[in-house]
Each structure stands twice: as structure tokens, then as C-alpha cells.
């Protein structure tokens, strides 16, 4: 079983979601199934079948989250430091062609969300940045072609 790096924040979000699925969603779906059973014939009872499908989806989500939690290697990024980019770093970059500035936090693959500025440790840009220091350039091959970024700032929060 392969361990997966995850920030403390990402781990807490998983725990909250697991609790919600077990404590709120599971009882609600069980009640829907019970209510639908009261309507009689289950063979042609759309409410019953929809509730059973929702139950299956919920249980699949519970199993998936439990697996992620079980394989998580939780890393407290606030205790990290250093002058090079590694897991948990928040990196400010400047596109050397356009001058655009972007800021990314390098996180585990399960918590990555580009809209929130979080990129997976396995992403091409993170792999290009790992081990680099402030002032270094990193070349990243993207679907739009090769981009070159200068590292302006490395933070651990």
C-alpha cells in the first residue's frame, strides 16, 4: 500500500467530508429508502431505485475517502522550511515570456485544485520546480508548449 503525501489541511477536509457522508447523508438515504418502501411494489418504484442508487454512490465515496485517509502521509507544511522548492511550498513564479505572475502551493494529488492555487506534487510544473531555489528558472512542457518560469519567492506556511 503506497503512502500518499497530504497536507494537514487536506487531511482535515477529508475527515470532515467522511463525517458528513456517514452522519448526515447515510441516515438521510436510509430514510428515503424506508419512505419509498412504504409506497408498495418495489419492482416499479422509481423513488426506491433512486434512493438505492444514492446509497451505493454514498458508500463508494465513503470507501474512497477511507482509503485516502488510510494511505495518507500527513505533512505539516507550517513546520517545513528551506530555500528550495519541495512538497508544501508556496511558490511565486513569473512567466519569463509574458511577465505574468502566478502563485502555487505544492500539495498531494488528492487535494490539488488549480483554481485554489494548489497543484499536485506529480504535476509537470511541480516536478520542474522541485529542488530549485529563488532566482532559478524552470522549464515546463505544457499542452500549449514549453514555458519558462522564474522563481520569485518560496514560502512555507
Backbone as a printed PyTorch tensor [residue, N CA C, xyz], in Angstrom:
tensor([[[  0.8450,  -1.1780,   0.0000],
         [  0.0000,   0.0000,   0.0000],
         [  0.8920,   1.2430,   0.0000]],

        [[  0.7910,   2.0150,  -1.0480],
         [  1.6300,   3.1900,  -1.2400],
         [  1.0950,   4.3710,  -0.4460]],

        [[  1.9850,   5.0090,   0.3300],
         [  1.6060,   6.2030,   1.0810],
         [  1.5090,   7.3890,   0.1290]],

        [[  0.5640,   8.2900,   0.3980],
         [  0.3400,   9.4540,  -0.4440],
         [  0.5510,  10.7040,   0.4090]],

        [[  1.4570,  11.6110,  -0.0200],
         [  1.6660,  12.8230,   0.7810],
         [  0.4290,  13.7190,   0.7650]],

        [[  0.1540,  14.3170,   1.9110],
         [ -1.0340,  15.1700,   2.0390],
         [ -0.7620,  16.2150,   3.1100]],

        [[ -1.2640,  17.4180,   2.8810],
         [ -1.1100,  18.4620,   3.8930],
         [ -2.0990,  18.2100,   5.0330]],

        [[ -1.8270,  18.8190,   6.1760],
         [ -2.7270,  18.7110,   7.3260],
         [ -4.1090,  19.2340,   6.9530]],

        [[ -4.1350,  20.3370,   6.2140],
         [ -5.4000,  20.9540,   5.7820],
         [ -6.1990,  19.9910,   4.9000]],

        [[ -5.5300,  19.3460,   3.9470],
         [ -6.1970,  18.3890,   3.0610],
         [ -6.7370,  17.1990,   3.8310]],

        [[ -5.9780,  16.7210,   4.8270],
         [ -6.4000,  15.5850,   5.6340],
         [ -7.6500,  15.9380,   6.4430]],

        [[ -7.6610,  17.1430,   7.0300],
         [ -8.8210,  17.5780,   7.8210],
         [-10.0710,  17.6860,   6.9440]],

        [[ -9.9080,  18.1780,   5.7060],
         [-11.0510,  18.2780,   4.7910],
         [-11.6240,  16.8950,   4.4990]],

        [[-10.7510,  15.9090,   4.3190],
         [-11.2200,  14.5430,   4.0800],
         [-11.9890,  14.0140,   5.2870]],

        [[-11.4660,  14.2650,   6.4870],
         [-12.1450,  13.8040,   7.6940],
         [-13.5250,  14.4350,   7.8330]],

        [[-13.6260,  15.7350,   7.5380],
         [-14.9160,  16.4360,   7.6270],
         [-15.9010,  15.8430,   6.6140]],

        [[-15.4400,  15.6120,   5.3830],
         [-16.3030,  15.0410,   4.3460],
         [-16.7390,  13.6230,   4.7160]],

        [[-15.8330,  12.8150,   5.2560],
         [-16.1840,  11.4580,   5.6710],
         [-17.2440,  11.4960,   6.7680]],

        [[-17.0640,  12.3810,   7.7240],
         [-18.0470,  12.5200,   8.8090],
         [-19.4140,  12.9150,   8.2530]],

        [[-19.4390,  13.8730,   7.3080],
         [-20.6960,  14.3180,   6.7070],
         [-21.3970,  13.1650,   5.9810]],

        [[-20.6320,  12.3990,   5.2290],
         [-21.2250,  11.2880,   4.4750],
         [-21.8080,  10.2280,   5.4080]],

        [[-21.1080,   9.9440,   6.5130],
         [-21.5630,   8.8940,   7.4350],
         [-22.6850,   9.3670,   8.3600]],

        [[-22.5770,  10.5900,   8.8500],
         [-23.5020,  11.0660,   9.8850],
         [-24.7310,  11.7670,   9.3070]],

        [[-24.5950,  12.4220,   8.1550],
         [-25.7270,  13.1500,   7.5840],
         [-26.3390,  12.4180,   6.3890]],

        [[-25.4930,  12.0950,   5.4010],
         [-26.0080,  11.5080,   4.1600],
         [-26.5430,  10.0950,   4.3560]],

        [[-25.7860,   9.2420,   5.0420],
         [-26.2010,   7.8410,   5.2160],
         [-27.5890,   7.7460,   5.8600]],

        [[-27.8560,   8.4070,   7.0030],
         [-29.1980,   8.3230,   7.6060],
         [-30.2960,   8.9140,   6.7080]],

        [[-29.9710,   9.9920,   5.9870],
         [-30.9580,  10.6100,   5.0980],
         [-31.3490,   9.6300,   3.9890]],

        [[-30.3900,   8.9520,   3.4260],
         [-30.6630,   7.9980,   2.3500],
         [-31.4290,   6.7880,   2.8810]],

        [[-31.0700,   6.3210,   4.0540],
         [-31.7880,   5.1890,   4.6650],
         [-33.2510,   5.5510,   4.8740]],

        [[-33.5040,   6.7940,   5.2820],
         [-34.8810,   7.2460,   5.4730],
         [-35.6220,   7.3050,   4.1390]],

        [[-34.9340,   7.7640,   3.0780],
         [-35.5520,   7.7960,   1.7510],
         [-35.9380,   6.3790,   1.2980]],

        [[-35.0790,   5.4160,   1.5520],
         [-35.3610,   4.0300,   1.1760],
         [-36.5780,   3.5230,   1.9440]],

        [[-36.6270,   3.8010,   3.2350],
         [-37.7550,   3.3710,   4.0650],
         [-39.0580,   4.0080,   3.5810]],

        [[-39.0010,   5.3090,   3.2630],
         [-40.1960,   6.0000,   2.7670],
         [-40.6560,   5.4120,   1.4420]],

        [[-39.7120,   5.1140,   0.5650],
         [-40.0510,   4.5670,  -0.7550],
         [-40.6280,   3.1650,  -0.6470]],

        [[-40.1600,   2.3850,   0.3290],
         [-40.6890,   1.0240,   0.5340],
         [-42.1690,   1.0500,   0.9010]],

        [[-42.5530,   2.0860,   1.6090],
         [-43.9470,   2.1910,   2.0460],
         [-44.9000,   2.3920,   0.8720]],

        [[-44.3690,   2.7990,  -0.2900],
         [-45.2170,   3.0400,  -1.4550],
         [-45.5990,   1.7640,  -2.1880]],

        [[-45.1330,   0.6370,  -1.6710],
         [-45.5760,  -0.6350,  -2.2580],
         [-44.5660,  -1.2880,  -3.1670]],

        [[-45.0570,  -1.8150,  -4.2850],
         [-44.2870,  -2.6150,  -5.2370],
         [-42.9250,  -1.9970,  -5.5440]],

        [[-41.8620,  -2.7270,  -5.1800],
         [-40.5090,  -2.2040,  -5.3650],
         [-40.0110,  -2.3490,  -6.8020]],

        [[-40.6140,  -3.2480,  -7.5640],
         [-40.1610,  -3.5070,  -8.9370],
         [-40.2890,  -2.2610,  -9.8160]],

        [[-41.3410,  -1.4810,  -9.6110],
         [-41.5510,  -0.2950, -10.4360],
         [-41.5850,   0.9830,  -9.6010]],

        [[-40.8200,   0.9780,  -8.5320],
         [-40.7900,   2.1090,  -7.6160],
         [-39.5320,   2.9410,  -7.8940]],

        [[-39.6980,   4.0110,  -8.6660],
         [-38.5590,   4.8470,  -9.0770],
         [-37.8810,   5.5030,  -7.8760]],

        [[-38.6630,   5.9170,  -6.8870],
         [-38.0820,   6.5460,  -5.6960],
         [-37.1630,   5.5730,  -4.9680]],

        [[-37.6140,   4.3310,  -4.8570],
         [-36.8270,   3.3050,  -4.1810],
         [-35.5020,   3.0660,  -4.9230]],

        [[-35.5830,   2.9050,  -6.2410],
         [-34.3830,   2.6360,  -7.0380],
         [-33.4130,   3.8240,  -7.0040]],

        [[-33.9420,   5.0410,  -7.0250],
         [-33.0960,   6.2360,  -6.9510],
         [-32.3940,   6.3030,  -5.5910]],

        [[-33.1180,   5.9930,  -4.5320],
         [-32.5470,   6.0180,  -3.1900],
         [-31.4840,   4.9310,  -3.0330]],

        [[-31.7220,   3.7380,  -3.5960],
         [-30.7360,   2.6540,  -3.5310],
         [-29.4740,   3.0390,  -4.3120]],

        [[-29.6540,   3.7100,  -5.4500],
         [-28.5110,   4.1580,  -6.2390],
         [-27.7150,   5.2120,  -5.4570]],

        [[-28.4290,   6.1430,  -4.8200],
         [-27.7690,   7.1630,  -3.9990],
         [-27.0040,   6.5060,  -2.8500]],

        [[-27.5760,   5.4520,  -2.2930],
         [-26.9090,   4.7320,  -1.2140],
         [-25.5980,   4.1050,  -1.7150]],

        [[-25.6480,   3.5020,  -2.8770],
         [-24.4450,   2.8940,  -3.4520],
         [-23.3580,   3.9240,  -3.7280]],

        [[-23.7640,   5.0750,  -4.2800],
         [-22.8030,   6.1400,  -4.5560],
         [-22.1880,   6.6850,  -3.2640]],

        [[-23.0200,   6.8590,  -2.2470],
         [-22.5360,   7.3690,  -0.9610],
         [-21.5350,   6.3970,  -0.3400]],

        [[-21.8640,   5.1090,  -0.3690],
         [-20.9690,   4.1130,   0.2210],
         [-19.6570,   4.0200,  -0.5560]],

        [[-19.7170,   4.2330,  -1.8720],
         [-18.4910,   4.2370,  -2.6820],
         [-17.6120,   5.4270,  -2.2960]],

        [[-18.2410,   6.5920,  -2.0730],
         [-17.4880,   7.7790,  -1.6560],
         [-16.8540,   7.5510,  -0.2860]],

        [[-17.6070,   6.9330,   0.6300],
         [-17.0920,   6.6380,   1.9710],
         [-15.8590,   5.7350,   1.8580]],

        [[-15.9550,   4.6850,   1.0480],
         [-14.8320,   3.7580,   0.8880],
         [-13.6190,   4.4540,   0.2710]],

        [[-13.8600,   5.3200,  -0.7080],
         [-12.7670,   6.0460,  -1.3710],
         [-12.0500,   6.9680,  -0.3790]],

        [[-12.8150,   7.7030,   0.4170],
         [-12.2260,   8.6290,   1.3800],
         [-11.4930,   7.8630,   2.4810]],

        [[-12.0740,   6.7430,   2.9350],
         [-11.4000,   5.9350,   3.9450],
         [-10.0700,   5.4070,   3.4150]],

        [[-10.0350,   5.0530,   2.1270],
         [ -8.7940,   4.5920,   1.5070],
         [ -7.7650,   5.7140,   1.4750]],

        [[ -8.1860,   6.9120,   1.0740],
         [ -7.2730,   8.0570,   1.0210],
         [ -6.7180,   8.3610,   2.4110]],

        [[ -7.5830,   8.3410,   3.4180],
         [ -7.1590,   8.6160,   4.7920],
         [ -6.1820,   7.5410,   5.2630]],

        [[ -6.4660,   6.2950,   4.9130],
         [ -5.6060,   5.1920,   5.3180],
         [ -4.2230,   5.2430,   4.6830]],

        [[ -4.1280,   5.7820,   3.4860],
         [ -2.8460,   5.8430,   2.7760],
         [ -2.1320,   7.1830,   2.9500]],

        [[ -2.7720,   8.1240,   3.6460],
         [ -2.2130,   9.4740,   3.7590],
         [ -0.9520,   9.5110,   4.6140]],

        [[  0.0220,  10.2250,   4.1100],
         [  1.2040,  10.5610,   4.8930],
         [  1.0820,  12.0630,   5.1360]],

        [[  0.5670,  12.4100,   6.3170],
         [  0.2470,  13.8040,   6.6210],
         [  1.5280,  14.5730,   6.9440]],

        [[  1.6990,  15.6860,   6.2360],
         [  2.8780,  16.5320,   6.4070],
         [  2.4060,  17.9210,   6.8190]],

        [[  2.8570,  18.3590,   7.9870],
         [  2.5090,  19.6920,   8.4810],
         [  3.4330,  20.7020,   7.8040]],

        [[  2.9020,  21.3890,   6.7880],
         [  3.7220,  22.3020,   5.9910],
         [  4.1770,  23.5310,   6.7810]],

        [[  3.4920,  23.8390,   7.8810],
         [  3.9000,  25.0060,   8.6760],
         [  5.2210,  24.7390,   9.4000]],

        [[  5.6110,  23.4730,   9.5190],
         [  6.8620,  23.1260,  10.1900],
         [  8.0090,  22.9440,   9.2000]],

        [[  7.7170,  23.1040,   7.9050],
         [  8.7520,  22.9660,   6.8840],
         [  9.4370,  24.3020,   6.6640]],

        [[ 10.6500,  24.2390,   6.2050],
         [ 11.3770,  25.4500,   5.8480],
         [ 12.4450,  25.0650,   4.8480]],

        [[ 13.1290,  26.0520,   4.3560],
         [ 14.2050,  25.7940,   3.4200],
         [ 14.2140,  26.8140,   2.3090]],

        [[ 15.2610,  26.7400,   1.5270],
         [ 15.4090,  27.7060,   0.4420],
         [ 15.1560,  27.0690,  -0.9220]],

        [[ 14.7820,  25.7870,  -0.9210],
         [ 14.4640,  25.1250,  -2.1870],
         [ 13.0170,  24.6680,  -2.1810]],

        [[ 12.4940,  24.4370,  -3.3660],
         [ 11.1030,  24.0280,  -3.5230],
         [ 10.9690,  22.5410,  -3.2090]],

        [[  9.9910,  22.2200,  -2.3650],
         [  9.6430,  20.8330,  -2.0600],
         [  8.1610,  20.7780,  -1.7100]],

        [[  7.6730,  19.5830,  -1.3780],
         [  6.2710,  19.4190,  -1.0250],
         [  5.8870,  20.4330,   0.0440]],

        [[  4.7350,  21.0760,  -0.1270],
         [  4.2270,  22.0320,   0.8510],
         [  4.6370,  23.4710,   0.6050]],

        [[  5.5390,  23.6910,  -0.3350],
         [  6.0000,  25.0580,  -0.6120],
         [  4.9280,  25.8410,  -1.3560]],

        [[  4.8290,  27.1150,  -1.0410],
         [  4.0240,  28.0460,  -1.8220],
         [  5.0300,  28.8570,  -2.6310]],

        [[  4.9210,  28.7380,  -3.9460],
         [  5.9220,  29.3060,  -4.8420],
         [  5.3000,  30.3950,  -5.7000]],

        [[  5.9450,  31.5600,  -5.7320],
         [  5.5200,  32.6440,  -6.6120],
         [  6.4340,  32.6160,  -7.8280]],

        [[  5.8130,  32.5500,  -9.0060],
         [  6.5490,  32.4210, -10.2610],
         [  6.2260,  33.5780, -11.1940]],

        [[  7.1820,  33.8610, -12.0730],
         [  6.9430,  34.8350, -13.1290],
         [  7.2240,  34.1550, -14.4570]],

        [[  6.2300,  34.2250, -15.3460],
         [  6.4050,  33.6900, -16.7000],
         [  7.4280,  34.5740, -17.3950]],

        [[  8.5350,  33.9860, -17.8280],
         [  9.6180,  34.7790, -18.4090],
         [  9.2640,  35.3730, -19.7600]],

        [[  8.2460,  34.8380, -20.4390],
         [  7.8290,  35.3860, -21.7290],
         [  6.8160,  36.5110, -21.5630]],

        [[  5.7670,  36.2550, -20.7930],
         [  4.6740,  37.2310, -20.6790],
         [  4.8170,  38.1750, -19.4900]],

        [[  5.6010,  37.7750, -18.4870],
         [  5.7200,  38.5980, -17.2840],
         [  4.6020,  38.3560, -16.2860]],

        [[  3.6600,  37.4470, -16.6190],
         [  2.5590,  37.1300, -15.7050],
         [  3.1060,  36.4500, -14.4550]],

        [[  2.5200,  36.8030, -13.3140],
         [  2.9210,  36.1810, -12.0520],
         [  1.8270,  35.2310, -11.5910]],

        [[  2.2450,  34.0760, -11.0950],
         [  1.3160,  33.0860, -10.5550],
         [  1.8700,  32.5780,  -9.2380]],

        [[  0.9610,  32.0650,  -8.3980],
         [  1.3540,  31.5490,  -7.0940],
         [  0.7140,  30.1760,  -6.9190]],

        [[  1.5260,  29.1700,  -6.5990],
         [  1.0300,  27.8100,  -6.4260],
         [  1.5420,  27.2320,  -5.1150]],

        [[  0.6940,  26.4190,  -4.5020],
         [  1.1200,  25.6220,  -3.3550],
         [  1.2090,  24.1880,  -3.8430]],

        [[  2.3050,  23.5200,  -3.5390],
         [  2.5060,  22.1400,  -3.9800],
         [  1.9390,  21.2070,  -2.9150]],

        [[  0.9190,  20.4350,  -3.3130],
         [  0.1850,  19.5730,  -2.3870],
         [  0.0890,  18.1520,  -2.9490]],

        [[ -0.5500,  17.2650,  -2.1980],
         [ -0.7800,  15.8990,  -2.6580],
         [ -1.7770,  15.8680,  -3.7950]],

        [[ -1.7430,  14.7900,  -4.5810],
         [ -2.5850,  14.7310,  -5.7700],
         [ -4.0800,  14.7750,  -5.4680]],

        [[ -4.4990,  14.2870,  -4.2930],
         [ -5.9230,  14.2500,  -3.9700],
         [ -6.4840,  15.6080,  -3.5500]],

        [[ -5.6100,  16.5400,  -3.2240],
         [ -6.0870,  17.8530,  -2.7780],
         [ -5.7790,  18.9640,  -3.7700]],

        [[ -5.2100,  18.6110,  -4.9130],
         [ -4.8670,  19.6070,  -5.9320],
         [ -6.1270,  20.2400,  -6.5160]],

        [[ -6.0610,  21.5600,  -6.7110],
         [ -7.1580,  22.3050,  -7.3210],
         [ -6.5560,  23.6060,  -7.8490]],

        [[ -6.3510,  23.6650,  -9.1560],
         [ -5.6710,  24.8090,  -9.7580],
         [ -6.4060,  26.1110,  -9.4740]],

        [[ -7.7360,  26.0860,  -9.4170],
         [ -8.4980,  27.3150,  -9.1310],
         [ -8.1550,  27.8810,  -7.7590]],

        [[ -7.8010,  26.9890,  -6.8250],
         [ -7.4080,  27.4240,  -5.4800],
         [ -5.9010,  27.6600,  -5.3740]],

        [[ -5.1890,  27.5260,  -6.4900],
         [ -3.7440,  27.7230,  -6.4870],
         [ -2.9770,  26.5590,  -5.8990]],

        [[ -3.5750,  25.3670,  -5.9180],
         [ -2.9240,  24.1710,  -5.3690],
         [ -2.6550,  23.1960,  -6.5110]],

        [[ -1.3700,  22.8440,  -6.6800],
         [ -1.0160,  21.9070,  -7.7460],
         [ -0.4360,  20.6360,  -7.1420]],

        [[ -0.6610,  19.5370,  -7.8330],
         [ -0.2010,  18.2320,  -7.3780],
         [  1.3120,  18.1260,  -7.4540]],

        [[  1.8830,  17.4440,  -6.4900],
         [  3.3170,  17.1660,  -6.4720],
         [  3.7160,  16.3930,  -7.7320]],

        [[  2.7500,  15.7030,  -8.3490],
         [  3.0150,  14.9030,  -9.5520],
         [  2.7970,  15.6790, -10.8490]],

        [[  2.3720,  16.9410, -10.7680],
         [  2.1090,  17.7220, -11.9740],
         [  3.4260,  18.1090, -12.6460]],

        [[  3.3890,  18.3490, -13.9530],
         [  4.6190,  18.7280, -14.6560],
         [  5.2870,  19.9840, -14.0790]],

        [[  4.4930,  20.9650, -13.7030],
         [  5.0950,  22.1990, -13.1810],
         [  5.7550,  21.9550, -11.8250]],

        [[  5.1050,  21.1750, -10.9530],
         [  5.6980,  20.8850,  -9.6430],
         [  6.9790,  20.0750,  -9.8090]],

        [[  6.9580,  19.1010, -10.6950],
         [  8.1660,  18.2890, -10.9210],
         [  9.3170,  19.1520, -11.4330]],

        [[  9.0050,  20.1590, -12.2460],
         [ 10.0440,  21.0490, -12.7750],
         [ 10.5900,  21.9760, -11.6890]],

        [[  9.7710,  22.2740, -10.6750],
         [ 10.1760,  23.2190,  -9.6300],
         [ 10.9360,  22.5650,  -8.4700]],

        [[ 10.6630,  21.2850,  -8.2080],
         [ 11.2560,  20.6000,  -7.0560],
         [ 12.7870,  20.7250,  -7.0900]],

        [[ 13.3400,  21.1520,  -5.9550],
         [ 14.7860,  21.2720,  -5.8200],
         [ 15.3560,  22.6020,  -6.2700]],

        [[ 14.5540,  23.4380,  -6.9080],
         [ 15.0280,  24.7350,  -7.3880],
         [ 14.9620,  25.7660,  -6.2500]],

        [[ 15.7260,  26.8390,  -6.4000],
         [ 15.7770,  27.9010,  -5.3890],
         [ 15.2940,  29.2200,  -5.9890]],

        [[ 15.1220,  30.2210,  -5.1210],
         [ 14.7100,  31.5480,  -5.5580],
         [ 15.7070,  32.0660,  -6.5960]],

        [[ 15.1880,  32.6250,  -7.6820],
         [ 16.0230,  33.1430,  -8.7490],
         [ 16.2780,  32.1440,  -9.8610]],

        [[ 16.0440,  30.8490,  -9.5820],
         [ 16.2310,  29.8160, -10.6090],
         [ 15.1180,  29.8730, -11.6390]],

        [[ 15.4020,  29.3320, -12.8130],
         [ 14.3860,  29.2020, -13.8510],
         [ 13.9980,  27.7420, -13.9790]],

        [[ 12.7430,  27.5130, -14.3020],
         [ 12.2500,  26.1550, -14.5170],
         [ 11.5010,  26.1210, -15.8380]],

        [[ 11.8140,  25.1330, -16.6610],
         [ 11.1130,  24.9680, -17.9270],
         [ 10.0660,  23.8890, -17.7640]],

        [[  8.8590,  24.2200, -18.1860],
         [  7.7320,  23.3030, -18.0400],
         [  7.1090,  23.0750, -19.4090]],

        [[  6.9340,  21.8040, -19.7510],
         [  6.2680,  21.4850, -21.0060],
         [  4.7780,  21.3630, -20.7240]],

        [[  3.9950,  22.2170, -21.3490],
         [  2.5410,  22.2250, -21.1710],
         [  1.8930,  21.9000, -22.5170]],

        [[  0.5840,  21.6620, -22.5220],
         [ -0.0980,  21.4300, -23.7980],
         [  0.0590,  22.6010, -24.7770]],

        [[  0.2880,  23.8040, -24.2430],
         [  0.4510,  24.9880, -25.0950],
         [  1.9030,  25.1990, -25.5120]],

        [[  2.7910,  24.2830, -25.1310],
         [  4.2040,  24.4110, -25.4730],
         [  5.0590,  24.5610, -24.2300]],

        [[  6.3260,  24.7860, -24.4190],
         [  7.2540,  24.9240, -23.2940],
         [  7.1960,  26.3450, -22.7410]],

        [[  7.0690,  26.4310, -21.4250],
         [  7.0270,  27.7220, -20.7220],
         [  8.2140,  27.7750, -19.7780]],

        [[  8.7260,  28.9530, -19.5870],
         [  9.8520,  29.1410, -18.6790],
         [  9.4210,  30.0830, -17.5600]],

        [[  9.6350,  29.6480, -16.3250],
         [  9.2410,  30.4370, -15.1570],
         [ 10.4540,  30.7430, -14.2950]],

        [[ 10.4810,  31.9670, -13.7480],
         [ 11.4990,  32.3130, -12.7670],
         [ 10.8540,  32.2340, -11.3940]],

        [[ 11.5680,  31.6490, -10.4450],
         [ 11.0590,  31.5370,  -9.0750],
         [ 11.3570,  32.8350,  -8.3450]],

        [[ 10.3040,  33.5500,  -7.9690],
         [ 10.4520,  34.8340,  -7.2700],
         [ 10.4710,  34.6800,  -5.7590]],

        [[  9.6940,  33.6940,  -5.2550],
         [  9.5330,  33.5800,  -3.7980],
         [  9.1720,  32.1470,  -3.4420]],

        [[  9.7310,  31.6410,  -2.3440],
         [  9.4020,  30.3210,  -1.8160],
         [  9.0020,  30.5130,  -0.3580]],

        [[  7.7890,  30.0570,  -0.0100],
         [  7.2960,  30.1990,   1.3570],
         [  6.7920,  28.8550,   1.8640]],

        [[  6.8680,  28.6730,   3.1520],
         [  6.2620,  27.5060,   3.8130],
         [  5.3330,  28.0400,   4.8700]],

        [[  4.0210,  27.7950,   4.6710],
         [  3.0170,  28.3360,   5.6010],
         [  2.2790,  27.2010,   6.2660]]])
